[in-house]
Amino acid sequence: MSTGSSPRTITEPSREINVYHEADVVVVGGGPGGHSAAVAAARNGARTILIERYGHLGGMASGGLVILIPHMSDGSKEQQIAGLCQEWQDRLEKIPGGYVGPGREEIGSTDPRVLERWKNHFSTVVDGKIRLTWTVDPEMLKCVMNDMVEEAGVKLSLHSWGTQAIVDKGAVRGVIFESKSGRQAVLGKVIIDGTGDGDLLPSAGAEFDGAIDPKLRRSMLALVFRVGNCDFKKYNDFREKDPKKVQELMGELGKAAGTFFLPIAGHRNDVVWVNNWIPGLSSTNVEDLTKLEVSVRRMMRIGHDFMRKNFPGFENSFILDTASQTGTRGSRRLVGEYVVTGDDMNSSRKFDDTIAVIPKIGPPSGDTCSYIPYRALVPVRVEGLLVAGRSFSSDKIANDSMNLIPHCCAMGEAAGTAAALAVKQGISLRKLDYKILQKTLVKQGAVLPGIDVK
C-alpha cells in the first residue's frame, strides 16, 4: 500500500476476480427502468441477469415509497404508456388492496361523478379530465415484480451492488459487483445501466452530463415517509371547507419543520404518504445522502407532531415507516447519439426511432405528448452499453419532466427489447433497425400513439 500527499490516496493491489455468471444481457439496477429492461430482454429470448443492490425490486416505486404511478395518459381517451407498466396494474388489480386509481375505461372521462370520485387522488384529475394515475401497495408491488422476473426466467442477484463496468477495446463486456459473497464479475454481450444515476457511465468511459439546476425538481432529494391511522377523507373535507386555513397551516408546517410537506393519499384511506424534499443536495455525494437521511427524520418528527395537532384526520395518526431508499430525481445523464432537449419536449418533436411517448404533465395545449428516441439510450461512442431510465440522454429541462416512474418503465422495456434483438441478430446496438424494435414493442403490449410503426 502506498500513500500520497493531500488528498491522501492508496493504491489497491491487482487481484483476480471470480466470474459469477455469464449472460447475453446484464442489467444493473432493479428499479422501474432496470426491471422492465430485464423482463423485456428475457421475454425476447436473451439469457438475462438482473443485479440489484437492495433486497427487493421496484426502486423508487417500492423502496422509495414514491407509490404514485402518474401520467400514463394525457387527458384524452388514449393511453400513451402501457406495456410492462400497465402489467403492474393488471397484476395488482387481482390482489385485494393492491392498488387504487381509475380504470382504463375511465381514461379521459369528464363525467362529474367520475371526477368527484377521483378529485382527491393526486395527479388524476387534470384540466377537468381523468388521467391514468394510480397508487400502489409497495409491498405487493415488490411481490408482483418478483413474479414477473421469475416467470421470465431472469437470473436475479439481490443485495448486489454493481460498481464498475468491465471495458475492453471500447466496448463494455461486463460488470463488477460487491456483495456479502465478495467482489465478483458478471460478463455479458449487452450491459444495461438501470441504476437511475448512471452509476456505470464513468467507469464505462461513456460521456455524461452531471450538471444540476437547483431551480428544477430533479435537483431535490427526498426521503418519503408514511403516516398510519389517518382519516384522509376527513382531511380532504377540511381542505375543501376552509382552503385558506389549510394554506396558512401548510406555511406554518413548512416553517416549523424546515421543509415542504405534501400529504398524498396512499393505497388505502387510513395511510398517507408524505413527500418532502431538500434542495441543493446531490444523489452521488455520500455526505449529502447522509445529511438527507438524518435531517429529514428530524424534520419528519416535528412535521408529524404539527400535523397531528392541527389537521383533522391526523389526530390519532402515527409514523408508519420511512423509505428504505433515498428519493432521488436526477444526477448523471448520458450523452447519447441524440440529446433530447427542452425544445424537443415543448414542441412535441417526433422521431423516426421513437420508443416512448410521454404525456406532458401540465394542462393540454396543442400536442399533449413528448417523444423519446432510441438514440437517447445509446452512448455516443462506447459499444455494448444502453441506459434504461432517468439517465437517458437529455438536457436538464427535458429530463426534469420526462423521468417519472412510467416513463422509466417505457424506456426500460425498449432498452431490454433492443438488447435482446441485437444479441439475436449479432449486431451492434447502434445498428439495430428501429422499425423492428418499434414493431416488437407494440406486439408485446407497449403503445406508440402517433408513431407510424408499419
C-alpha positions, -999 to +999 in steps of 0.1 A: +000+000+000+013+035-008+001+069+004+004+102-012+001+138-001-032+156+004-057+144-007-045+110+007-048+080-016-040+044-016-031+020-044-051-012-045-031-043-053-042-061-085-062-093-080-082-119-099-120-115-098-142-146-098-167-147-128-200-152-111-221-156-142-222-150-179-253-139-199-265-123-231-279-092-212-267-079-179-289-053-162-277-033-132-305-018-111-339-033-104-360-001-104-387+007-129-363+011-158-339-018-150-367-042-140-386-035-173-353-039-192-346-073-177-381-087-181-383-075-217-348-089-226-357-123-211-391-125-228-374-118-261-352-148-257-320-133-242-302-150-212-306-122-187-293-114-152-305-086-130-282-072-104-299-051-076-282-036-046-313-038-023-332-068-011-362-060-033-372-048-067-390-016-077-366+012-068-385+045-062-419+029-068-414+005-038-384+010-016-385+048-022-423+048-012-430+070-043-461+049-047-479+072-071-477+059-107-487+090-126-495+103-161-499+072-182-523+092-203-526+128-214-562+136-206-576+122-238-592+087-241-560+074-255-533+058-233-497+067-241-478+044-217-488+007-214-466-023-218-449-036-187-460-007-165-496-015-174-489-051-165-481-039-129-516-026-127-532-056-142-514-079-118-521-057-087-557-055-097-560-092-088-547-086-053-571-071-027-558-036-019-530-039-044-537-005-060-562+023-061-570+045-091-592+049-121-596+020-145-587+022-182-624+026-191-624+060-172-594+075-191-603+109-204-637+110-187-653+143-180-683+127-162-688+148-130-694+116-110-661+101-121-643+134-114-658+136-080-647+101-072-611+108-081-607+145-073-586+139-042-564+113-058-532+132-066-525+140-103-556+121-116-579+150-125-561+175-147-579+202-166-612+185-158-603+152-173-592+118-159-556+108-164-545+072-158-527+076-124-528+050-097-513+044-062-498+010-053-492-010-022-454-010-022-451-044-006-474-061-031-456-043-060-423-059-048-441-093-049-455-087-084-421-076-097-405-107-083-432-128-101-425-111-134-388-117-131-391-154-121-417-161-148-395-145-175-365-167-165-343-138-154-315-148-130-318-124-101-290-113-077-302-092-049-280-075-023-255-070-051-242-035-058-229-031-094-198-008-090-177-009-122-180-016-159-156-040-174-144-025-207-123-040-234-113-022-266-140+005-263-168-020-255-185-028-222-182-066-216-194-069-181-198-056-146-181-060-113-204-061-083-199-062-045-220-083-021-217-104+011-201-130-012-173-106-020-162-089-052-173-107-083-178-102-121-207-108-145-200-109-182-224-102-210-229-092-246-250-062-237-249-042-204-278-021-194-274+007-168-307+008-150-293+025-118-311+058-125-279+077-115-259+064-144-235+047-120-217+027-147-212+056-171-179+069-156-161+035-155-175+026-189-159+057-204-192+070-216-198+107-219-223+121-194-236+154-181-240+157-143-250+194-142-279+201-118-301+232-120-311+240-083-343+255-095-356+223-111-375+195-094-348+170-103-322+188-082-341+180-049-336+149-028-364+135-007-370+109+020-406+098+018-424+086+049-459+072+056-484+080+083-508+054+095-542+055+113-553+086+094-587+096+081-578+110+047-614+117+038-618+139+069-586+158+060-599+164+024-632+176+037-613+201+058-593+212+028-624+218+008-643+236+036-615+260+045-588+261+018-574+294+031-569+280+066-552+249+051-528+271+031-519+291+062-513+259+082-491+245+054-470+276+056-466+272+093-459+235+089-431+243+065-416+268+088-418+245+118-403+215+101-379+234+079-390+217+047-421+214+024-445+187+034-471+173+009-495+146+023-508+124-005-534+097-005-520+062-001-533+029-014-559+029+015-578+057+033-560+053+066-525+055+052-510+087+038-475+091+022-457+124+027-434+138+001-408+162+013-376+174-002-344+193+004-328+213-024-291+216-031-281+181-023-265+155-047-276+119-051-240+110-060-224+126-029-223+103+002-222+133+026-253+148+010-271+114+012-262+111+049-273+146+056-307+140+039-314+108+059-306+125+093-322+158+085-355+145+072-360+121+100-356+151+124-380+172+103-404+143+100-410+141+137-415+179+140-438+179+110-459+149+120-464+164+155-477+196+139-500+177+115-514+156+144-522+187+164-536+209+136-550+188+108-584+170+112-579+133+102-544+131+117-553+133+154-546+097+162-520+090+135-485+076+138-454+074+117-457+041+099-423+039+081-397+058+062-384+048+027-356+023+026-343+042-005-335+079-009-359+098-031-336+107-060-348+126-090-318+133-112-280+132-115-258+119-143-274+120-178-259+100-207-246+120-237-261+097-264-264+096-301-293+121-296-298+145-267-335+152-261-339+189-254-365+211-237-373+225-271-379+189-284-402+183-255-422+216-257-426+214-295-436+177-293-410+168-318-414+132-331-386+110-341-383+082-366-369+060-339-394+070-311-396+043-285-416+060-258-444+086-259-446+107-228-478+126-217-470+162-208-475+170-171-493+203-175-528+210-188-531+201-225-522+227-251-516+216-287-499+182-289-501+168-254-471+144-256-433+144-259-412+117-276-381+098-267-359+083-295-340+051-292-308+070-299-312+087-264-305+053-248-273+046-269-239+062-259-223+084-285-192+062-287-190+032-262-203-001-276-223-028-257-240-004-234-275+011-230-292+031-203-327+024-190-345+052-171-339+087-160-302+088-170-313+089-207-296+114-230-314+147-223-308+182-212-318+195-178-352+208-189-363+177-208-351+154-181-369+173-154-403+164-169-396+131-186-381+109-158-412+097-138-418+061-130-440+051-160-416+070-183-386+049-170-406+017-174-412+026-211-376+033-217-365+002-198-388-020-219-374-005-251-338-010-239-343-046-229-361-054-261-334-037-282-307-056-263-323-089-270-328-081-307-292-070-311-279-102-295-302-124-315-290-107-348-254-105-337-252-067-344-241-035-327-268-018-306-265+013-328-271-006-360-304-021-348-334-015-372-356+008-352-387-003-372-382-038-360-378-025-324-410-005-326-430-033-341-417-057-314-426-032-286-462-028-300-466-065-304-458-071-268-482-045-254-464-012-255-482+017-273-467+044-295-496+066-304-489+090-333-459+070-345-461+050-378-447+016-370-457-001-402 
